[in-house]
Amino acid sequence: MRELQSDDRTLLLHAALDGELDAVGMIEIEAELAADPALAAKYAGLVELRDAMRTCVPREVAPDALRARVISMARTSGAASPTVPVPRRARWRDAPYRSLAASLMIGVVLGAGAYGRFGAPPAEDDVQQAIVAGFIRGRLSGQPVDVVTSDRHTVKPWLAGKISGATTVVDLASDGFPLVGGRIDVIGKAPVATLVYQRREHQIALSELPTSAGVTISEPTRQSRNGYSLLRWADRGRPYEAVSDLPPAELDAFGAAFRRAAAAESEGPNLQ
């Protein structure tokens, strides 16, 4: 990998922050972050600044009276001032600029009103970006889990001591997806339980999200982001999202196996 210059690094940081990098680009920047603590601190600062702006900066909507005033000004912008005579040549010369200024004013006002609706990326997009970044980070670091065990009776109590609410942990070894362990991810500002399963040389990270994460569908839906497959569904109001570099069909098989095992567990006695 070529050595990145300062300007290249800054551009890559912002591209990663905006979710504009493909899988190769994410791997490159993750490697740079792992090797350079100063760069990692800079990236963390950018993430913190972005989250603070989304949380704290008010999104103002232009009042109706101001909208009407600007539109009225635009409609009358071609008229000369009634008190100051304007030479014909000056009127001809300045008219395009006055119309342009009026158009810009309308754009600013209408843009202010639309920012609250369109300015922020959807929360769903942020969730997926965080999930994919966590998966890549775990693969690059060689430590995809915080607790390493194939025993679900070990993983579930470990997670329970760190997050509120019970986490569904099932054994899928008989389906070809043995449990590797679990970890805690942070999505937005919420700690999230993530289980890691193995499939040959591939891994699957399954996050059980808070109900406020915006995933409301029950039937599984598959998407792709930065070259990785994502599978999402909701069970009894709790959203799940899995990410992997497996072929999409195998990720679908994992999701079906997990839902079967979770349903069987909820119907039977709770021995955990």
N, C-alpha and C positions, 0 to 999 in steps of 0.2 A: 504494500500500500504506500502510495506516495506521501511524503511529508506535507502536511497542510500548512499553508501560510496563515498569518493572523486574520487577514480579510476572509480567506476561505473558511476558517473555523467559525467566524462570526456569522457568515452566511449559512453555514450548515446548522449552527445552533438555532437560528431563526426558522430555517426550513423544517428542522425536527420539531420545533415548538408548534409550528402550524400544520404538522402532519403532511408535509409535501414531499418527504423522502420515500423512495422505494425501499425494498428490503435490503438491497446492497448499501444504499446510503445510510440506513439506520444502523446496519452492522458497523459501518465505517465510523460513524459518529459515536456509537456506544464504545467502540474500542478506544477512540480518542479520549472519551470521558473517563474510562477506566484507567488509562495511562497518565492522565494529567489532572491532578486534584484541583488545580486552579481553574482549569476549564470546566470541570464538573461543578465547582462552586459558582462559576459564572452562569452556567445553565440553570442551576437550582435557583439562583436569584431571578433569572428571567421567568421561570415558572411561577415563582412566588409573586412577582410583580404582575404577571398576567392574571393569576387567580385573585389577587387583591383588587385589581381594577374591575374585574367582572363582579366582585362581591360588593365593593364599596363605592364605586363611581356611579352616581345617579344617572339615569337615562332620561333626560328631559324631553318632553313632547311640546312642540311649539303650540302656543295658545291659538284658538280659532281666530281671535281678533287680529293677531299678528299675521296669520296666513292671509286673511282677507285684505289686510293693508298692503302686503307685498304684492298680491295678485293685482290689486287696484293700481299700484305704482307701475307694474309691468304693462298694464293696459294703456296707461297714459304716458308711458315713457317717451313716445315719439313726439309728444306735443312740446312746443317751446314754452319757456316761462312767460307768464302773462305780464310780468313787471319788468323784465330785462329783455330788450330786443336782441334777437340772435341773427347775425348775418346768414344769408342763404347758404353761402359756401360752408360756414361753420356748422349749420344744421345738417347739411349733407354729409359733412366729414364726420361728425360726432354721433350720428344716429346709430350706426352699427355698434359702436362701443356702448352706447346707452342701452340698447337692446340686449347686448351681451351681458352687461352688468345686471340688468333686471333678471335675465335668465339664471345667472349665477346665484342671485339672491333667492329666487324661487327654489333652486336646487338645494341650497343650504337649509332653507326652512323645511322643505319636504323631507330632506335627508334626516334632519333632526327628529322629525316625527317617525320616520321609518327605522331609525337606528334601534329603538327598543324592540322592534319586531324582527328585524333582519340582521342587526349588527353583530350579535353574539352567535358563535357557532352553536349548534344544538348540543344539549347535554349528552345525548346519545353518542355523538361523534367524539366528545371528550372521553367518555367511558371506553369506547373502543380503542382510542389512541393510547390510553393508559394501560389497558389490558395487553395490547400488542407490545408496548414498550417493556412492560414487566416480563413478558415471555422472552423477548430478545435478551433482556438483561440477565435473566436466569440462565439462559443457554450460554451466553458469553462468559459469565463468571464461573461456570461450572458448579454453581451452588443454587440449583433451582428451588430448593426447599429449605425451610428453617428447622424442621424436624424430619429426620430421615427414618422412615419405617414403612413397612408394608401392612402393619397392623392398624386397622381403622379404630380399634379401641384405644390406641395410643394417640392417634392424630386428633380424634374428636375432643378428648379432655384437654389436650394442649391448646387447641383453638378456642375452646370455651373459656379458658383462663385469660384470653386476650381480647375477645370481642363479645359484644352482647348478643344474646340469642343463640339458639341451637343451630349447628351446622350439619347438613346431611352428608355423611361420609359412608360410602358403600364400597364393598370389595368386588372388583370386576376382573379378578385374575382368571376366573373360569371363562370369561368372554374375550380373553386375550389382551386385557388392559390392566396389568397389575398396578397397584397403588405404590407410588414412590415416597410420598410424604405430603406435607402441607406447609404453607407459609402465610404470612400476613402481607397483603398489598394495601396501598393507600390510593384510593380513587377519589379525586376531589379532595375532601378533607376527612373521608370516612375510612376506617380500617375495614378491610374485606378479607374473608377467608378464601384462600385459593388452594385447591387440591391439584397435585401433579400425578398424572398417570403415564405409564410407559407403553409404547407400541413399537417393538423392535428397537431401532436406533432413534425413534422419534419420541417426543413427549407431547402431552396434552395438558394445558393448564386450564382448570375449571374454576371460575370465580362465582361465588354465591353472593349476589349483589344486594344492597339495601333496596327496599321497596320504592325508594325515591329515585332510583337510577333511570327510570323512564322506559324500562322494558315491560310491556303490558301484554304482549301476545302470549298465547299458550302453545300454539303449534310451533315446532322448530323452524327457524329461518336462518339460512346460511348466507354469509357475505364474505367478501375478500377485502383485505386491507394490507398494503405494503407487501404483497406476495404471500400473506398468511390467510388461512381459512378461519372464519369465525362462525360459531353456531350458537344461536340464542333461543331460549324458550323461558316460559314461566310456569311454575308449579305451585299451586295454592297461593298465588300472589307473590311468590318469591322469585325474582329474576335470576337466571343463570346465563353465563356466557363462557363458552369454551374457545380456546385458540390453539392452533397447532400448525405445523408444517406438513402434516399428513395430507395425503390425497383427500379431497372433499368427501368421497364416498366412505372412507374409513372414519372420518370425523363424524359423519352421520350415524355410522354403526355404533360409535362410542356413545353418542347422545342417546340413541335408542336403548342401549344397554344400561346406561345410568338411570334413565327414567323408569325402566322396568324394575331395576333393583330398588330404587327409591320408593316406588309404589308398593312393592312387596314388603318393604320394611315398615312403611306407614300402616299397612293393613295388619301386620303381625304384631306380636308383643315386642315392646321396646326393651331389648336386652343389652342396650349400650349403656 
